[in-house]
Amino acid sequence: MKVTAARATADVAEVLCIPQADLDPELDLRDQGMDSVRVMELVELWRGAGIEKLDYPALAEDQRLSRWLQVLAELQDSADGAGALIG
């Protein structure tokens, strides 16, 4: 199963308990309420969706949603040779 940009954005908004429209993809998610427990929750969710090589450091390094979407796309591309993350 592919984790789309729309799904990833919805997942992030859900763990932060905020509307998707309030997420700023260029603002550090820690400034939007993200913490390490929530990051791990997302890592496990997305691993369960098929991104098996995803780990905490991959997301913790740069905690902007825009970067996370790139990381997810790169990991999925390397796993299946498919195209970029789609909205």
Biopython code that builds the backbone (N, CA, C, O; Angstrom):
import numpy as np
from Bio.PDB.StructureBuilder import StructureBuilder

atoms = [
    (1, "MET", "N", (0.841, -1.175, 0.000)),
    (1, "MET", "CA", (0.000, 0.000, 0.000)),
    (1, "MET", "C", (0.892, 1.246, 0.000)),
    (1, "MET", "O", (1.866, 1.321, 0.748)),
    (2, "LYS", "N", (0.556, 2.200, -0.828)),
    (2, "LYS", "CA", (1.320, 3.437, -0.949)),
    (2, "LYS", "C", (0.816, 4.469, 0.069)),
    (2, "LYS", "O", (-0.390, 4.672, 0.209)),
    (3, "VAL", "N", (1.738, 5.110, 0.768)),
    (3, "VAL", "CA", (1.383, 6.216, 1.652)),
    (3, "VAL", "C", (1.498, 7.479, 0.811)),
    (3, "VAL", "O", (2.599, 7.924, 0.488)),
    (4, "THR", "N", (0.362, 8.047, 0.463)),
    (4, "THR", "CA", (0.341, 9.247, -0.364)),
    (4, "THR", "C", (0.648, 10.484, 0.489)),
    (4, "THR", "O", (0.608, 10.433, 1.718)),
    (5, "ALA", "N", (0.951, 11.579, -0.184)),
    (5, "ALA", "CA", (1.171, 12.845, 0.522)),
    (5, "ALA", "C", (-0.081, 13.243, 1.290)),
    (5, "ALA", "O", (0.001, 13.737, 2.414)),
    (6, "ALA", "N", (-1.238, 13.025, 0.676)),
    (6, "ALA", "CA", (-2.495, 13.378, 1.341)),
    (6, "ALA", "C", (-2.703, 12.530, 2.600)),
    (6, "ALA", "O", (-3.123, 13.039, 3.639)),
    (7, "ARG", "N", (-2.406, 11.238, 2.495)),
    (7, "ARG", "CA", (-2.564, 10.366, 3.662)),
    (7, "ARG", "C", (-1.574, 10.737, 4.761)),
    (7, "ARG", "O", (-1.946, 10.807, 5.932)),
    (8, "ALA", "N", (-0.323, 10.973, 4.394)),
    (8, "ALA", "CA", (0.690, 11.335, 5.385)),
    (8, "ALA", "C", (0.322, 12.640, 6.075)),
    (8, "ALA", "O", (0.465, 12.763, 7.292)),
    (9, "THR", "N", (-0.148, 13.609, 5.309)),
    (9, "THR", "CA", (-0.556, 14.892, 5.887)),
    (9, "THR", "C", (-1.720, 14.697, 6.846)),
    (9, "THR", "O", (-1.740, 15.284, 7.927)),
    (10, "ALA", "N", (-2.683, 13.881, 6.457)),
    (10, "ALA", "CA", (-3.826, 13.599, 7.327)),
    (10, "ALA", "C", (-3.381, 12.888, 8.607)),
    (10, "ALA", "O", (-3.886, 13.180, 9.691)),
    (11, "ASP", "N", (-2.444, 11.963, 8.481)),
    (11, "ASP", "CA", (-1.924, 11.248, 9.652)),
    (11, "ASP", "C", (-1.233, 12.201, 10.618)),
    (11, "ASP", "O", (-1.429, 12.114, 11.831)),
    (12, "VAL", "N", (-0.425, 13.109, 10.081)),
    (12, "VAL", "CA", (0.277, 14.084, 10.928)),
    (12, "VAL", "C", (-0.739, 14.983, 11.635)),
    (12, "VAL", "O", (-0.635, 15.217, 12.839)),
    (13, "ALA", "N", (-1.709, 15.479, 10.891)),
    (13, "ALA", "CA", (-2.732, 16.339, 11.494)),
    (13, "ALA", "C", (-3.483, 15.596, 12.597)),
    (13, "ALA", "O", (-3.799, 16.162, 13.644)),
    (14, "GLU", "N", (-3.762, 14.322, 12.343)),
    (14, "GLU", "CA", (-4.497, 13.533, 13.334)),
    (14, "GLU", "C", (-3.714, 13.371, 14.627)),
    (14, "GLU", "O", (-4.273, 13.551, 15.709)),
    (15, "VAL", "N", (-2.413, 13.032, 14.538)),
    (15, "VAL", "CA", (-1.643, 12.853, 15.783)),
    (15, "VAL", "C", (-1.433, 14.172, 16.512)),
    (15, "VAL", "O", (-1.233, 14.192, 17.727)),
    (16, "LEU", "N", (-1.479, 15.278, 15.765)),
    (16, "LEU", "CA", (-1.343, 16.598, 16.405)),
    (16, "LEU", "C", (-2.691, 17.155, 16.862)),
    (16, "LEU", "O", (-2.746, 18.176, 17.548)),
    (17, "CYS", "N", (-3.771, 16.483, 16.480)),
    (17, "CYS", "CA", (-5.130, 16.925, 16.834)),
    (17, "CYS", "C", (-5.424, 18.329, 16.319)),
    (17, "CYS", "O", (-6.004, 19.157, 17.022)),
    (18, "ILE", "N", (-5.010, 18.581, 15.072)),
    (18, "ILE", "CA", (-5.281, 19.869, 14.446)),
    (18, "ILE", "C", (-5.825, 19.628, 13.037)),
    (18, "ILE", "O", (-5.592, 18.571, 12.453)),
    (19, "PRO", "N", (-6.551, 20.609, 12.493)),
    (19, "PRO", "CA", (-7.023, 20.472, 11.111)),
    (19, "PRO", "C", (-5.844, 20.480, 10.137)),
    (19, "PRO", "O", (-4.842, 21.159, 10.364)),
    (20, "GLN", "N", (-5.976, 19.723, 9.058)),
    (20, "GLN", "CA", (-4.914, 19.683, 8.052)),
    (20, "GLN", "C", (-4.580, 21.075, 7.532)),
    (20, "GLN", "O", (-3.420, 21.375, 7.252)),
    (21, "ALA", "N", (-5.583, 21.912, 7.405)),
    (21, "ALA", "CA", (-5.382, 23.264, 6.879)),
    (21, "ALA", "C", (-4.467, 24.097, 7.774)),
    (21, "ALA", "O", (-3.873, 25.073, 7.316)),
    (22, "ASP", "N", (-4.350, 23.719, 9.044)),
    (22, "ASP", "CA", (-3.496, 24.464, 9.975)),
    (22, "ASP", "C", (-2.032, 24.029, 9.925)),
    (22, "ASP", "O", (-1.173, 24.684, 10.515)),
    (23, "LEU", "N", (-1.741, 22.928, 9.225)),
    (23, "LEU", "CA", (-0.352, 22.469, 9.113)),
    (23, "LEU", "C", (0.414, 23.356, 8.138)),
    (23, "LEU", "O", (-0.048, 23.619, 7.028)),
    (24, "ASP", "N", (1.575, 23.810, 8.559)),
    (24, "ASP", "CA", (2.466, 24.562, 7.680)),
    (24, "ASP", "C", (3.587, 23.615, 7.281)),
    (24, "ASP", "O", (4.392, 23.227, 8.128)),
    (25, "PRO", "N", (3.660, 23.233, 6.001)),
    (25, "PRO", "CA", (4.650, 22.225, 5.591)),
    (25, "PRO", "C", (6.097, 22.679, 5.732)),
    (25, "PRO", "O", (7.002, 21.845, 5.715)),
    (26, "GLU", "N", (6.337, 23.970, 5.870)),
    (26, "GLU", "CA", (7.710, 24.470, 5.998)),
    (26, "GLU", "C", (8.091, 24.828, 7.430)),
    (26, "GLU", "O", (9.247, 25.157, 7.696)),
    (27, "LEU", "N", (7.147, 24.771, 8.342)),
    (27, "LEU", "CA", (7.411, 25.071, 9.749)),
    (27, "LEU", "C", (7.796, 23.780, 10.466)),
    (27, "LEU", "O", (7.206, 22.729, 10.218)),
    (28, "ASP", "N", (8.768, 23.858, 11.340)),
    (28, "ASP", "CA", (9.178, 22.699, 12.128)),
    (28, "ASP", "C", (7.963, 22.157, 12.870)),
    (28, "ASP", "O", (7.266, 22.896, 13.566)),
    (29, "LEU", "N", (7.718, 20.864, 12.715)),
    (29, "LEU", "CA", (6.545, 20.260, 13.345)),
    (29, "LEU", "C", (6.587, 20.334, 14.865)),
    (29, "LEU", "O", (5.542, 20.278, 15.513)),
    (30, "ARG", "N", (7.767, 20.456, 15.439)),
    (30, "ARG", "CA", (7.845, 20.624, 16.897)),
    (30, "ARG", "C", (7.188, 21.919, 17.325)),
    (30, "ARG", "O", (6.658, 22.015, 18.432)),
    (31, "ASP", "N", (7.220, 22.920, 16.451)),
    (31, "ASP", "CA", (6.557, 24.182, 16.744)),
    (31, "ASP", "C", (5.043, 24.096, 16.539)),
    (31, "ASP", "O", (4.300, 25.024, 16.861)),
    (32, "GLN", "N", (4.608, 22.960, 15.996)),
    (32, "GLN", "CA", (3.182, 22.734, 15.769)),
    (32, "GLN", "C", (2.624, 21.672, 16.719)),
    (32, "GLN", "O", (1.472, 21.258, 16.590)),
    (33, "GLY", "N", (3.455, 21.235, 17.678)),
    (33, "GLY", "CA", (3.006, 20.303, 18.701)),
    (33, "GLY", "C", (3.564, 18.896, 18.617)),
    (33, "GLY", "O", (3.201, 18.039, 19.423)),
    (34, "MET", "N", (4.446, 18.643, 17.650)),
    (34, "MET", "CA", (5.014, 17.294, 17.498)),
    (34, "MET", "C", (6.007, 17.023, 18.627)),
    (34, "MET", "O", (6.731, 17.916, 19.067)),
    (35, "ASP", "N", (6.023, 15.769, 19.086)),
    (35, "ASP", "CA", (7.014, 15.328, 20.062)),
    (35, "ASP", "C", (7.496, 13.936, 19.666)),
    (35, "ASP", "O", (6.978, 13.346, 18.718)),
    (36, "SER", "N", (8.469, 13.417, 20.377)),
    (36, "SER", "CA", (9.087, 12.144, 19.990)),
    (36, "SER", "C", (8.111, 10.978, 20.043)),
    (36, "SER", "O", (8.206, 10.060, 19.228)),
    (37, "VAL", "N", (7.183, 10.998, 20.978)),
    (37, "VAL", "CA", (6.208, 9.914, 21.075)),
    (37, "VAL", "C", (5.319, 9.901, 19.835)),
    (37, "VAL", "O", (5.019, 8.837, 19.294)),
    (38, "ARG", "N", (4.905, 11.062, 19.395)),
    (38, "ARG", "CA", (4.062, 11.149, 18.197)),
    (38, "ARG", "C", (4.845, 10.759, 16.942)),
    (38, "ARG", "O", (4.300, 10.131, 16.035)),
    (39, "VAL", "N", (6.117, 11.132, 16.896)),
    (39, "VAL", "CA", (6.944, 10.730, 15.744)),
    (39, "VAL", "C", (7.010, 9.205, 15.678)),
    (39, "VAL", "O", (6.851, 8.622, 14.606)),
    (40, "MET", "N", (7.242, 8.565, 16.810)),
    (40, "MET", "CA", (7.311, 7.099, 16.829)),
    (40, "MET", "C", (5.964, 6.479, 16.454)),
    (40, "MET", "O", (5.921, 5.438, 15.799)),
    (41, "GLU", "N", (4.879, 7.109, 16.861)),
    (41, "GLU", "CA", (3.552, 6.622, 16.486)),
    (41, "GLU", "C", (3.395, 6.628, 14.962)),
    (41, "GLU", "O", (2.866, 5.682, 14.378)),
    (42, "LEU", "N", (3.864, 7.713, 14.328)),
    (42, "LEU", "CA", (3.793, 7.817, 12.869)),
    (42, "LEU", "C", (4.733, 6.815, 12.195)),
    (42, "LEU", "O", (4.371, 6.202, 11.190)),
    (43, "VAL", "N", (5.933, 6.649, 12.745)),
    (43, "VAL", "CA", (6.875, 5.673, 12.193)),
    (43, "VAL", "C", (6.219, 4.293, 12.171)),
    (43, "VAL", "O", (6.275, 3.600, 11.156)),
    (44, "GLU", "N", (5.611, 3.895, 13.261)),
    (44, "GLU", "CA", (4.979, 2.572, 13.336)),
    (44, "GLU", "C", (3.780, 2.478, 12.394)),
    (44, "GLU", "O", (3.569, 1.444, 11.760)),
    (45, "LEU", "N", (3.004, 3.540, 12.301)),
    (45, "LEU", "CA", (1.860, 3.556, 11.390)),
    (45, "LEU", "C", (2.311, 3.365, 9.951)),
    (45, "LEU", "O", (1.751, 2.548, 9.220)),
    (46, "TRP", "N", (3.330, 4.125, 9.545)),
    (46, "TRP", "CA", (3.796, 4.071, 8.160)),
    (46, "TRP", "C", (4.583, 2.798, 7.865)),
    (46, "TRP", "O", (4.569, 2.317, 6.732)),
    (47, "ARG", "N", (5.263, 2.251, 8.854)),
    (47, "ARG", "CA", (5.891, 0.935, 8.662)),
    (47, "ARG", "C", (4.816, -0.104, 8.395)),
    (47, "ARG", "O", (4.959, -0.950, 7.513)),
    (48, "GLY", "N", (3.745, -0.032, 9.159)),
    (48, "GLY", "CA", (2.640, -0.956, 8.981)),
    (48, "GLY", "C", (1.975, -0.829, 7.620)),
    (48, "GLY", "O", (1.361, -1.773, 7.124)),
    (49, "ALA", "N", (2.106, 0.360, 7.018)),
    (49, "ALA", "CA", (1.547, 0.599, 5.688)),
    (49, "ALA", "C", (2.516, 0.192, 4.579)),
    (49, "ALA", "O", (2.211, 0.339, 3.396)),
    (50, "GLY", "N", (3.680, -0.318, 4.969)),
    (50, "GLY", "CA", (4.595, -0.849, 3.971)),
    (50, "GLY", "C", (5.933, -0.149, 3.819)),
    (50, "GLY", "O", (6.762, -0.585, 3.020)),
    (51, "ILE", "N", (6.167, 0.925, 4.564)),
    (51, "ILE", "CA", (7.464, 1.614, 4.467)),
    (51, "ILE", "C", (8.372, 1.038, 5.554)),
    (51, "ILE", "O", (8.660, 1.693, 6.556)),
    (52, "GLU", "N", (8.810, -0.188, 5.337)),
    (52, "GLU", "CA", (9.520, -0.950, 6.358)),
    (52, "GLU", "C", (10.861, -0.351, 6.765)),
    (52, "GLU", "O", (11.303, -0.554, 7.895)),
    (53, "LYS", "N", (11.516, 0.382, 5.870)),
    (53, "LYS", "CA", (12.837, 0.939, 6.183)),
    (53, "LYS", "C", (12.771, 2.280, 6.917)),
    (53, "LYS", "O", (13.808, 2.847, 7.261)),
    (54, "LEU", "N", (11.567, 2.787, 7.157)),
    (54, "LEU", "CA", (11.416, 4.045, 7.883)),
    (54, "LEU", "C", (11.831, 3.863, 9.330)),
    (54, "LEU", "O", (11.461, 2.877, 9.967)),
    (55, "ASP", "N", (12.605, 4.816, 9.855)),
    (55, "ASP", "CA", (12.975, 4.786, 11.264)),
    (55, "ASP", "C", (12.909, 6.194, 11.845)),
    (55, "ASP", "O", (12.773, 7.180, 11.121)),
    (56, "TYR", "N", (13.007, 6.259, 13.157)),
    (56, "TYR", "CA", (12.890, 7.529, 13.866)),
    (56, "TYR", "C", (13.899, 8.575, 13.376)),
    (56, "TYR", "O", (13.503, 9.710, 13.109)),
    (57, "PRO", "N", (15.183, 8.237, 13.249)),
    (57, "PRO", "CA", (16.147, 9.253, 12.806)),
    (57, "PRO", "C", (15.823, 9.872, 11.448)),
    (57, "PRO", "O", (16.133, 11.040, 11.210)),
    (58, "ALA", "N", (15.210, 9.107, 10.567)),
    (58, "ALA", "CA", (14.871, 9.633, 9.241)),
    (58, "ALA", "C", (13.893, 10.798, 9.338)),
    (58, "ALA", "O", (13.921, 11.716, 8.518)),
    (59, "LEU", "N", (13.031, 10.752, 10.347)),
    (59, "LEU", "CA", (12.066, 11.845, 10.529)),
    (59, "LEU", "C", (12.569, 12.893, 11.517)),
    (59, "LEU", "O", (12.241, 14.072, 11.384)),
    (60, "ALA", "N", (13.346, 12.487, 12.486)),
    (60, "ALA", "CA", (13.786, 13.411, 13.528)),
    (60, "ALA", "C", (14.808, 14.424, 13.023)),
    (60, "ALA", "O", (14.917, 15.519, 13.573)),
    (61, "GLU", "N", (15.547, 14.073, 11.995)),
    (61, "GLU", "CA", (16.611, 14.939, 11.488)),
    (61, "GLU", "C", (16.091, 16.305, 11.031)),
    (61, "GLU", "O", (16.676, 17.334, 11.367)),
    (62, "ASP", "N", (15.009, 16.318, 10.276)),
    (62, "ASP", "CA", (14.413, 17.553, 9.751)),
    (62, "ASP", "C", (12.915, 17.403, 9.913)),
    (62, "ASP", "O", (12.270, 16.665, 9.167)),
    (63, "GLN", "N", (12.364, 18.102, 10.888)),
    (63, "GLN", "CA", (10.972, 17.888, 11.237)),
    (63, "GLN", "C", (10.032, 18.901, 10.581)),
    (63, "GLN", "O", (9.207, 19.526, 11.246)),
    (64, "ARG", "N", (10.176, 19.045, 9.275)),
    (64, "ARG", "CA", (9.207, 19.809, 8.481)),
    (64, "ARG", "C", (8.388, 18.808, 7.683)),
    (64, "ARG", "O", (8.931, 17.832, 7.165)),
    (65, "LEU", "N", (7.104, 19.040, 7.580)),
    (65, "LEU", "CA", (6.245, 18.132, 6.834)),
    (65, "LEU", "C", (6.730, 17.974, 5.400)),
    (65, "LEU", "O", (6.697, 16.873, 4.850)),
    (66, "SER", "N", (7.176, 19.061, 4.796)),
    (66, "SER", "CA", (7.659, 18.972, 3.407)),
    (66, "SER", "C", (8.820, 17.984, 3.298)),
    (66, "SER", "O", (8.894, 17.229, 2.328)),
    (67, "ARG", "N", (9.712, 17.976, 4.260)),
    (67, "ARG", "CA", (10.836, 17.037, 4.244)),
    (67, "ARG", "C", (10.362, 15.615, 4.501)),
    (67, "ARG", "O", (10.844, 14.676, 3.869)),
    (68, "TRP", "N", (9.418, 15.450, 5.425)),
    (68, "TRP", "CA", (8.907, 14.119, 5.702)),
    (68, "TRP", "C", (8.280, 13.506, 4.459)),
    (68, "TRP", "O", (8.444, 12.313, 4.204)),
    (69, "LEU", "N", (7.567, 14.311, 3.688)),
    (69, "LEU", "CA", (6.951, 13.797, 2.462)),
    (69, "LEU", "C", (8.022, 13.340, 1.474)),
    (69, "LEU", "O", (7.840, 12.347, 0.770)),
    (70, "GLN", "N", (9.139, 14.068, 1.425)),
    (70, "GLN", "CA", (10.254, 13.659, 0.566)),
    (70, "GLN", "C", (10.845, 12.336, 1.046)),
    (70, "GLN", "O", (11.109, 11.442, 0.241)),
    (71, "VAL", "N", (11.052, 12.212, 2.350)),
    (71, "VAL", "CA", (11.616, 10.984, 2.923)),
    (71, "VAL", "C", (10.714, 9.792, 2.618)),
    (71, "VAL", "O", (11.189, 8.738, 2.196)),
    (72, "LEU", "N", (9.422, 9.962, 2.831)),
    (72, "LEU", "CA", (8.484, 8.874, 2.567)),
    (72, "LEU", "C", (8.517, 8.478, 1.096)),
    (72, "LEU", "O", (8.521, 7.291, 0.770)),
    (73, "ALA", "N", (8.540, 9.465, 0.211)),
    (73, "ALA", "CA", (8.583, 9.177, -1.230)),
    (73, "ALA", "C", (9.868, 8.445, -1.602)),
    (73, "ALA", "O", (9.832, 7.471, -2.354)),
    (74, "GLU", "N", (11.004, 8.909, -1.077)),
    (74, "GLU", "CA", (12.283, 8.281, -1.388)),
    (74, "GLU", "C", (12.324, 6.829, -0.905)),
    (74, "GLU", "O", (12.805, 5.948, -1.618)),
    (75, "LEU", "N", (11.826, 6.585, 0.293)),
    (75, "LEU", "CA", (11.838, 5.224, 0.821)),
    (75, "LEU", "C", (10.910, 4.309, 0.032)),
    (75, "LEU", "O", (11.229, 3.143, -0.199)),
    (76, "GLN", "N", (9.770, 4.834, -0.376)),
    (76, "GLN", "CA", (8.846, 4.026, -1.171)),
    (76, "GLN", "C", (9.400, 3.786, -2.569)),
    (76, "GLN", "O", (9.246, 2.697, -3.122)),
    (77, "ASP", "N", (10.046, 4.803, -3.144)),
    (77, "ASP", "CA", (10.655, 4.643, -4.469)),
    (77, "ASP", "C", (11.750, 3.589, -4.431)),
    (77, "ASP", "O", (11.853, 2.761, -5.337)),
    (78, "SER", "N", (12.566, 3.616, -3.387)),
    (78, "SER", "CA", (13.664, 2.654, -3.304)),
    (78, "SER", "C", (13.145, 1.249, -3.044)),
    (78, "SER", "O", (13.788, 0.265, -3.410)),
    (79, "ALA", "N", (11.985, 1.155, -2.415)),
    (79, "ALA", "CA", (11.425, -0.163, -2.100)),
    (79, "ALA", "C", (10.746, -0.807, -3.299)),
    (79, "ALA", "O", (10.780, -2.027, -3.460)),
    (80, "ASP", "N", (10.122, 0.029, -4.150)),
    (80, "ASP", "CA", (9.352, -0.582, -5.229)),
    (80, "ASP", "C", (9.657, -0.032, -6.618)),
    (80, "ASP", "O", (9.070, -0.482, -7.602)),
    (81, "GLY", "N", (10.555, 0.923, -6.707)),
    (81, "GLY", "CA", (10.922, 1.476, -7.992)),
    (81, "GLY", "C", (9.819, 2.299, -8.631)),
    (81, "GLY", "O", (9.905, 2.631, -9.814)),
    (82, "ALA", "N", (8.795, 2.632, -7.880)),
    (82, "ALA", "CA", (7.658, 3.390, -8.416)),
    (82, "ALA", "C", (7.957, 4.887, -8.433)),
    (82, "ALA", "O", (9.051, 5.320, -8.070)),
    (83, "GLY", "N", (6.987, 5.652, -8.852)),
    (83, "GLY", "CA", (7.119, 7.111, -8.938)),
    (83, "GLY", "C", (7.068, 7.788, -7.603)),
    (83, "GLY", "O", (7.010, 7.128, -6.566)),
    (84, "ALA", "N", (7.088, 9.088, -7.616)),
    (84, "ALA", "CA", (7.105, 9.912, -6.404)),
    (84, "ALA", "C", (5.766, 9.837, -5.676)),
    (84, "ALA", "O", (4.764, 9.378, -6.224)),
    (85, "LEU", "N", (5.779, 10.297, -4.439)),
    (85, "LEU", "CA", (4.584, 10.388, -3.613)),
    (85, "LEU", "C", (3.546, 11.219, -4.330)),
    (85, "LEU", "O", (3.852, 12.296, -4.841)),
    (86, "ILE", "N", (2.332, 10.734, -4.371)),
    (86, "ILE", "CA", (1.283, 11.461, -5.076)),
    (86, "ILE", "C", (0.285, 12.020, -4.087)),
    (86, "ILE", "O", (0.080, 11.452, -3.014)),
    (87, "GLY", "N", (-0.327, 13.116, -4.436)),
    (87, "GLY", "CA", (-1.300, 13.780, -3.563)),
    (87, "GLY", "C", (-2.569, 13.147, -3.633)),
    (87, "GLY", "O", (-3.510, 13.572, -2.963)),
]
sb = StructureBuilder()
sb.init_structure("model")
sb.init_model(0)
sb.init_chain("A")
sb.init_seg("    ")
for serial, (resi, resn, name, xyz) in enumerate(atoms, 1):
    if name == "N":
        sb.init_residue(resn, " ", resi, " ")
    sb.init_atom(name, np.array(xyz, "f"), 0.0, 1.0, " ", f" {name:<3s}", serial, name[0])
structure = sb.get_structure()
